[in-house]
Amino acid sequence: MLQSLLMISAGASCGAVLRWALGLALNNVFHPIAMGTLVANLSGGYLIGLALGVFAAFPSFPAEWRLLIVTGFLGASQRSLRFRLK
């Protein structure tokens, strides 16, 4: 349980920093639209689907790493699509 919590926390920390960095880098590119948010949400949704496909192909992939990648990193980097997985 503690290891799962630590993996989610580590992934979420990195994902949140990535989302913030995308906002800093891209939000001034096209001012009427928050490009950083758009890129984070679209790429995150795609990468969650890709990761779930890889995990389905390789079921022996450790559960803690699944939590780190999907729930932690990708879930924190884009927040609108992660609730659709549940």
ABEGO torsion letter per residue (X at the ends): XAAAAAAAAAAAAAAAAAAAAAAAAAAAABAABBAAAAAAAAAAAAAAAAAAAAAAABAABBAAAAAAAAABAAAAABAAAAAAAX
